[in-house]
């Protein structure tokens, strides 16, 4: 399959769902599904939900990369609940931990921003202690940052807040990382290549893959959590 339309039609056929049933599952109109299937539209804000409903991998559906059915249809990014901003006087609940929130340091889902990750302003966000324990995240190695840009949509929307595990810097193919790329802070899917090279990928099909030397990037940590406002 060489186009998004081809892959979507194949996935729908293999799922056994009708256009109407798919539209109901992802809560959009049937005409919107028809536009995608006919090639009149090449993306949707419901693409994550569509991939999940069809039980196919999101990266395969949007860009034709990897296998159609590898049990990652919801992507390897997880929304694990809402977060709140607190001041120092607000007491912690028993199941809460505070993480540094680099509110003014921007991770670019796009061309990047020249910011310093050490510009800490004192903000903190609270997450569930039990959730962090479940995913093996040490609170002393975790920070939160804001994502700007559209290259990682629809998984990471402009303005999303993400959690970075700074203890997890070893590149594993298909995982999402925060990186410093020649002074630009970016959030991208990484894949190791021969010859000490790395492929940098985006979820948004409008952005092309990049191949760089591993020496050109510094991995700041793996993205393990996100919170975003859905519209």
ChimeraX attribute file (.defattr): number of C-alpha atoms within 10 A of each C-alpha:
attribute: neighborCount
match mode: 1-to-1
recipient: residues
	/A:1	12
	/A:2	8
	/A:3	13
	/A:4	21
	/A:5	21
	/A:6	16
	/A:7	20
	/A:8	24
	/A:9	15
	/A:10	16
	/A:11	21
	/A:12	20
	/A:13	13
	/A:14	12
	/A:15	14
	/A:16	11
	/A:17	15
	/A:18	12
	/A:19	18
	/A:20	14
	/A:21	13
	/A:22	21
	/A:23	19
	/A:24	12
	/A:25	15
	/A:26	17
	/A:27	12
	/A:28	16
	/A:29	13
	/A:30	16
	/A:31	12
	/A:32	14
	/A:33	19
	/A:34	15
	/A:35	14
	/A:36	19
	/A:37	20
	/A:38	13
	/A:39	14
	/A:40	11
	/A:41	14
	/A:42	15
	/A:43	17
	/A:44	15
	/A:45	14
	/A:46	14
	/A:47	18
	/A:48	22
	/A:49	19
	/A:50	26
	/A:51	25
	/A:52	19
	/A:53	20
	/A:54	23
	/A:55	20
	/A:56	27
	/A:57	24
	/A:58	31
	/A:59	24
	/A:60	22
	/A:61	29
	/A:62	22
	/A:63	20
	/A:64	18
	/A:65	11
	/A:66	13
	/A:67	14
	/A:68	20
	/A:69	15
	/A:70	12
	/A:71	14
	/A:72	18
	/A:73	22
	/A:74	20
	/A:75	19
	/A:76	17
	/A:77	16
	/A:78	15
	/A:79	13
	/A:80	13
	/A:81	11
	/A:82	11
	/A:83	14
	/A:84	8
	/A:85	11
	/A:86	14
	/A:87	10
	/A:88	9
	/A:89	6
	/A:90	8
	/A:91	9
	/A:92	12
	/A:93	10
	/A:94	9
	/A:95	11
	/A:96	16
	/A:97	16
	/A:98	19
	/A:99	18
	/A:100	20
	/A:101	23
	/A:102	22
	/A:103	18
	/A:104	15
	/A:105	21
	/A:106	24
	/A:107	29
	/A:108	25
	/A:109	27
	/A:110	21
	/A:111	14
	/A:112	20
	/A:113	18
	/A:114	16
	/A:115	15
	/A:116	15
	/A:117	16
	/A:118	8
	/A:119	11
	/A:120	14
	/A:121	12
	/A:122	11
	/A:123	17
	/A:124	21
	/A:125	19
	/A:126	19
	/A:127	20
	/A:128	17
	/A:129	17
	/A:130	14
	/A:131	13
	/A:132	17
	/A:133	11
	/A:134	9
	/A:135	10
	/A:136	10
	/A:137	19
	/A:138	13
	/A:139	17
	/A:140	12
	/A:141	14
	/A:142	22
	/A:143	21
	/A:144	22
	/A:145	22
	/A:146	22
	/A:147	26
	/A:148	23
	/A:149	19
	/A:150	21
	/A:151	24
	/A:152	23
	/A:153	19
	/A:154	18
	/A:155	25
	/A:156	25
	/A:157	21
	/A:158	20
	/A:159	19
	/A:160	18
	/A:161	24
	/A:162	25
	/A:163	22
	/A:164	23
	/A:165	24
	/A:166	20
	/A:167	14
	/A:168	18
	/A:169	15
	/A:170	11
	/A:171	17
	/A:172	14
	/A:173	13
	/A:174	18
	/A:175	16
	/A:176	24
	/A:177	26
	/A:178	27
	/A:179	23
	/A:180	22
	/A:181	19
	/A:182	12
	/A:183	15
	/A:184	18
	/A:185	28
	/A:186	25
	/A:187	32
	/A:188	25
	/A:189	22
	/A:190	24
	/A:191	17
	/A:192	17
	/A:193	14
	/A:194	6
	/A:195	8
	/A:196	10
	/A:197	15
	/A:198	21
	/A:199	18
	/A:200	19
	/A:201	23
	/A:202	24
	/A:203	24
	/A:204	20
	/A:205	19
	/A:206	13
	/A:207	15
	/A:208	13
	/A:209	13
	/A:210	11
	/A:211	15
	/A:212	14
	/A:213	13
	/A:214	16
	/A:215	11
	/A:216	12
	/A:217	17
	/A:218	15
	/A:219	20
	/A:220	21
	/A:221	23
	/A:222	25
	/A:223	25
	/A:224	22
	/A:225	19
	/A:226	24
	/A:227	19
	/A:228	19
	/A:229	10
	/A:230	7
	/A:231	4
